[in-house]
Amino acid sequence: MQGIEDAQRGFLDVEALAGELLAPGSAFAFLAEHRGRLFPDSMMEDLFTSSRGRPSIPASVIGSVLVLQALEGLSDRGTAEALTFDLRWKAACGYGLNEAAFHPSTLTYWRKRLAASGRPHRITDAVFEVIAATGVLNGRHRRAVDSTVLDDAVARQDTITQLIAVIRRFGRDVPDGASLLAVHATGYDYARVGKPEIAWDDREAKNALISALVTDALALLDAVDPGSLEGRAHEAYALLALVAGQDVEPADGSDGTDGRWQIARRVAKDRIISTVDPEARHAHKSRSVLRDGYKAHIVGEPETGLITNAAITKAAGEGSSDAQAGKELLAADPSMEQGAAYQVLGDSAYGSGDMLEHLETAGNQALVKPKPLRPAVAGGYTLDDFAHDPETGTMTCPNGLVRKISSKGNVNFGAGCNSCPLREQCTKAKKGRKLVITEHHGRQRAHRAAAKESGFQQDYRQYRPLIERSIAWLVAGGNRRLRYRGTVKNNAWIQSRVAGLNLKRLLKLGLTNDNGAWAMT
């Protein structure tokens, strides 16, 4: 049944005894005074339909605990210890001096309950309601988008480790899996603990082990009808099929039918890097810096520093690009007024044609740094030096040569380049300059021209960098490394983190409560 916080304070209530010691304007002081108003009992009613049983933790307490946990970056055990021994936590959550916290597993229970509900991010929503009530964003029609890579909570696994792990999982999760392993997976002892005992610098020994593991994996996949599997069994089958194919290829001189395999001389697109967390991915922070984990995407109001929407995606693969995630977050931003025109600021990662089209269709101005054009010859002519006529469907080169754009967007100047006096500044290709005109060429071209205007550059330089501080707040205090596995759990974490950061920011901006109404001083 739902628990309700007792309005009557105990004799050893910490807030009553030492509340004046809490730093004014801190999250602790705010929650000590207003937790019941911010997280009323009604916000959790739908989670407890029965009136029987042991009362749950009151909404005001669990809401405060989850916000403080996200702000402090604590584990579940660390959170329970803070609530037991830290007087600030006790005051913020209404605990008595000699009152112990709940068991750490209680937080896992609450996260599961919230995740399974129709409103999994209701704690974040409660803070957004305060933002809306204050009107602090009224008339502020700028939003900035940005992303950062967060480190995953697991270790990267090599191909051999992954193959062994997924075959073991197949044996555990698929019906009669142990029997299937005994019959079809005889190339390796999967009950053996530790790494295989081979000479790791011996290429032939390594390929022999790879061949045995892949052969076993393929035999197991052939021995089961995937259509008959459900739940964990189906997940184990699909993971085995994916891992068995992503990093290997037939050995030199083989087509794979003879059972000879080797590690592929390529990196698979959307590669799984760990069977412990199949959604973690490689991400390139730069061309030379590789990180493993997830991507955090945020939308923020640059002047106030408030984060208005956020999400976690895989670091690579479908749905992970900045432009795609940014488009979805902006469309779902609860703070953006219907019908109002906004300036949307972002770096060149948000300069895709789809993103520009989305902003234009919504009536917003794209203050997005254009993606740089790369000339075919260093310092030479770029795509914008060719005149585009959408009416006739032609492109005209700097020397005045006109060519039709094909139905697939190709433009070939061919032999016309042979005697061109500008050739050295245009192309090194023997068959002349070729162009590819995309669906959004006209829109991106116009955007590149607009970006050269002084008003665009002034606003971009003034407001775009401010989103960086929101990213810095997001990852501060050891929060660059995630604590959970999978996008769903990590997305729940970022929602709580954003709720805490927004609450801190509101307090910094002067949040007060006047006769039950939220306001800014």
N, C-alpha and C positions, 0 to 999 in steps of 0.2 A: 504494500500500500504506500501511498505517497506520504512522505514525512513533511512536517510543517515546523518551522523554527519557532521556538517559544519566545514570545515577545518580552517576557519577564526575565531580566538578567539574573544570573546566579551571583552568589556572594563573592566568588573569585573570578568574575568576568574580567578579562584582561583589558578590554576597551574601557570599562568603567574604572578600573584601578590605575591604568597607566596610559589611557588614550591620548593624553596631552603630549606624550613623548613621541608620538608618530609625527613624521615630517609633514608639515602642512603642504597640501597639493600633491602628495604621493598617492599611488594606487592603494596602498595599505590604509591610509587615512580615509580615502574616498569610500572604499568598500566597507570599512568599519561603520560608516555613517549611512551609506546608501545601498548596501548590497540587496536589501529586501525590495527596494524600489527598482533597482536595475534588473534583478532576477526574481520576480515575484513567483509565488507558489503556482500560479496559473500557467506559467510557461512550461511546466513539466507534467501537467495533469494527464495528458494523453498517453504518457508512458506507464501510468499506473491505473488501470481500469478497475482493479479489485480494491475493496475496502478492508480486506482481511490480510493478515500476515504482519511481518515485522516492518515498521515504518522505514522508508528509505531516507537517505540524506536529504535534507531540505534543499529546494532549488537554489535558494540564496547562498547556501554554503557550497554546493557542488559547482555552481557557476563561478563563484569567487575563487575556488581552488583551481579550477581548470584554467582560468585567466592568469592567475599568479604562476601556475606551473609553466605555462607557455612563455610568460614574461621572464621568468628566472631560468628557463631552460633546464628544468630538473627532471630526473627520472621519476617513475611512480614511487619508488622507495624513498628517494630524496624528498619528494613532495610530502609523503606521510611523515617523514622525520621533521621536516620544516614545520608542519602543522602541530607537531607534538612539542618541539623545543624552541621554536622561534616566536617570541612574543608578538612580533609584527603580524605574523600569519594568524596567530590566535585572535588578535584584536580584529583583523580584517574579516575573519570568518565567524566571529562570535563565540569562540571557545573559551572555556574557563582555564585558569592557571594550571590546575592539576588534571586537565582533561587530555586524554590521549587521542591520537588520530585514528581513523579507520585503517584497515589492512590495505596495503598497496594494490592488491588485486581488485579492490573496489573500483579503482579508476578505470581498469580494463573493462569491467562490467558496465560502467556508465558509458564509456565510449562505444561499446557494442550496442547498447540500448539506443543511443542517439543515432548511430549510423543506420540502424534498422528502421528508424522512424521516418515519418514524412517530412520532418524538418530537422535534418541532421546538424545544421549549422545555426541553431537557434540562439546560441550564446553570442555568436558574431552578429546575428540579426538584432539582438537586444542593444548592442552598442551602436549599430547603424540607426536604430530608432532614436537613440539619444542625439546622434549627429543631426538627424532630420529635425528633431524637436528644437534644437538650438538655432537652426537656420544658418549655421556657420558656413555652409556651402552655397547659400542662396546668392545668385548673381555671379558666382565664380564659374565661368564657362571655359575653363581649361582643364584638360586631363593629360597626364603623361603616362606612357607605357614603357615598361622595361622588364628585363628578366635577368636571372643569375642561375648558375649551376650550383646545386647543393649536393654534398657528398652523401653517398648511400650508407646504409648501416651494415653492409656485408663486405666481405673481401672478394676481389676479382678472382675468378677461377680459370685455370687453363683448360684446353680442350679435353685432355685425358681425365682430369678431375671431374669435369662436367659430365662426361660420358659415363664414368663409373657411378656418379651420384644419381643420374637419372635412371640408370638401369636398376639400381638399388630401390629407388622410389617406385619404379614400375612393379618390382617384386612385392613391395609393401601395400600399394594402393589398388592394384588391379586384382580382381577376383582370381584365386588360384595362382597368384603371381609367383609365389615361392616355387610351386611345381613347374611353372613355365620357365623359370630361371634354371632349374635343375636340368630340364630337358634341352632347352634351346640356347642357353647362355653358358657355354662350356669353355670359352676362350680365356676366362680370367676367374679368379676366386673372389667373388663379390662380398664374401663374408670377411675378407681380410681387412684389417685395420691399418691405416697408414698409406703412404704413397707406394706405388709399385716399385719393386726392386729391379731396376734396369739401369744400364749405363746411359744416363740422360744425354750425354754428348755423342752417343753412338746413333747415327741417323737410322741405320738398318734396324737396330733394336727398338727404337722409338716407333718406326713405321710398322714393325711387326705387332707391337702392342696396339697401335691405332687400328690396324687391320682386324685384330681379334675383337676389339671393342665394337667397332662399327658392324662387323659381321654378326656379333651377338645381338646388337640393337636391331638390325634389320630382320633377323630371325624372330625376335620377340614381336616386332610390329606385324609380321606376316602371320603370326600364330593367333592373333586376336582380331575379332571383328569390332572396329571402333564404333560402329552403330549400336552395339549392345552395351556400351559403357556410358556411365553417368557420373556427374560430380567429380570427386577426387580421382577416380579411376580414369575418366576421360581426360582430365587435366594432365595426369601422369603420362598417358599415351601420347597426347599432343606435344608435351614437352620433350619426350624421348624422340619423337619424329623430327622436331625442330633442331634439337641439339645434334642429332646424328647426321644432319645434313648441312649445318651452317658453316662448319670449319674444315670439312674434309672434302677430298676429291679423289678420283681414281689415281693410283700410282702411275708413274711414267710407264707408258707402254701397256696400260691396262684400261679396260672399260668398266671395271668394278665387279664384273661377273665372276672373276677368279678370286675374289676376296681380298685383293690387294688395294690398300688405301693409304693416303698420306694427308698431312695437314695442308690445307689449301694455301696457295700463294696469293691470297687476297683476303680482304676483310668483308665478311657478309654484311649486307645492309640490315640495319636494325638488329644487330647481333646481341644475343643474350650473353651477359658477362658472368652470371652466377645463377645456379639452379636454386639457391636459397632465396633469392629475390629475382624472379624471372622478368620483372619490369624495369630493373635497373639497366642503364645503358651507358656506353661510351659517349662523351661529349667533348668537343673541341672548344676550349676557352679561347685558344688562338691556334694558328697552324702548327705550332710546336708544343703547345701545352694541352695534354689530354687528361680529362678527369672522368670519374665514374659516378653516376648518381642520377639525379632528377633535375628538372628545370622548374624554378619558381617564377611565375609570371605575375606582375602586379599592375594595377592602374591606380594612379594617385592624383590628388589635387596638388599641384606643385607648391603653391604659396603656403597653404596650411600644413602640408606634410601628411595629410590624412590619406590612408590607403582605402580606395573606394571599391576595389574588387581584387581578388587574388585566386590563383589556382596552381596546383602542381601537375605537371605532365611528365611523361618519359623524356629523357634528355635527347633522344633521337627517335626518328620514325614518325608515323602518322600522328598528327595533332600536336607535334612538339615545336613546330616552327614558331618564331616570335610573331610573325604576321598572322598566322592562323589563330594562335592562342589569344593574341591581342584583340583580334576582330571579335572573337567570342566573348571575351571579358567586357569589352566596351558595349556590346549589344545587351549584356546582362547586368550592366552597372546600375545598382539601385539608386545611385545618387544623381544620375543624369536626368534632367527635366525633359519630359516628352515635348518634342517640337522645338526645343531650344537648339541653337547652333553653338557648337563647341570648337575650340582649337584643340587638336590632338597632337601632342608632341612625341616624337620617337626617333631613335637612331635609324641608320640605313637598313637594319634588319627588318624594319616595318615598312619598307618602301616597295613592297611587291605590288603588282597591278591589282590583284584581288583586294588588298588592303586599301589602296587608294580609291578603288571603285566603291567599296563599302562605306568609306568616310564620305565620299561625294554623294552617294545615294541618300545617306542619312542627313545630309545638309551641313556636314561639319567641314572645317578647314584643316587640311593635313599639313601640319608643321613637322614634316618628317624629312630627315636628311636623305636626299636621293642616293640611290645606289650608284657608286662611281662607274663611269664608262671606261672601258679598257681599250685603248687604240690598238690596232693591229701592228703598228710601228710605234716605238717609243717616241712620244712627243708629236705623233702624227694626227691624222684626222680620226675623229670618233663618229659614232652613229649620228650625233646631232649635227654634224657638218654636212649630212646628206639631207636635202630638202624632201619632205614627205607631203604628198598630195593625196589625201584620203578619197577625194572625189573621183580622181582618175585611177587611183590604185597604183601610183608610181613613186619611185625614188629617183632623185637627181643627184648625181655625185658632184663634188666641188669643182670638177672640170666641165660640168654642164651635161654630162651623159645621162640620158633618161632610160630607166628600165622598169618593166612591169613587175608588180609583186605577185608571185604565184599564189594559188589557192592555199598552199601550206605555209605562206609567209616568207618564201625564199626569194632573194633578189641576187641575180648573178650578172656582174658587169663583164665577165669573161674577156674576150679578145679586145674589147674597148679599152682595156687597161694597158695593152702592149705599147702603144705609142703615146700614152698620157704623160705629159711633163710633170705631173704631180704624183706619179706612181711611187717614188721613193718615200713620200710622206704618207702613203695610203696603205700599201700592202706589200708583203713579201711573197705572196702566193703566186706560183707560176701560172695558174689559170685565172688570175685576176681576183679582184675583191668580191667577196660574197657577204651578204647581209641576211639576217633572219629577223623578220618583223613579227612581233608577238601580238596577241589579241589586244593587249593594253598599251601598245606602243604610243599612240597619240596621247593617252592620259599621262603616262610616265614622262613623255617628252615635255608636255606642258608643265608638269610638276617640276622638272629640272629647271625650266625657265623661270618659274615662280620663285624657286629657292634662291635665285641670284638677286632678288629684290631686297632692298635694305630693310624693309619692314619685316619680312620673313626672317632674315638673319638676326635682326635685333631681338625679336621675340624668342627665337629658338635659343640663342645664346643666354638670354636672361632666365628663361623658365625651364628649358629641358634639363640642365644639370641638376635641378633641385630634386628630381626623382631618384638621383643617386644616393641622396641621404636616406631616403626611405628604404632603399636596398641595403644600405649600411646598417640601419636599425634592425632590419629583418634578420640579418645574419650575425648580429653582435652577440657577445656572450656565449660563444661556442655553438651557436645555432646554424652554422654552416653545415655541420654534420647532422643528418637526420637520425631519428631514433626508431623509425618504423619501416616496414617493408610494404611495397606496393603503392600505387598512386592513390587509392582510396584512403588508406590510413594516413599517408603523408599529406593529402589534401585536407583531411580533418585537422591535422596539426597546424597547417598554415592558417586555417580559418581562426583557430584559437589564438595563434600568435598575432594575427592582424587585429583581433578584438582587443588584446592586451595593449598593443602598440597604439591603436587609435584612442583607447581610454587614456593612456599616458599623455598622448598628444593633446587631447581635449582638455585635460587638467592643466597642461602647460599654457594652453590658449585662454584659460580662465573659466572652465566649466563650473557652474554652480546650480543649486536647486532652490528655487524661490517659491515657497508655498506649494511644493509638489510639481512645479514646472521647471524643466531643464532650460538653462539660459547661459549665455556667455557674458562675462563681465568685460 
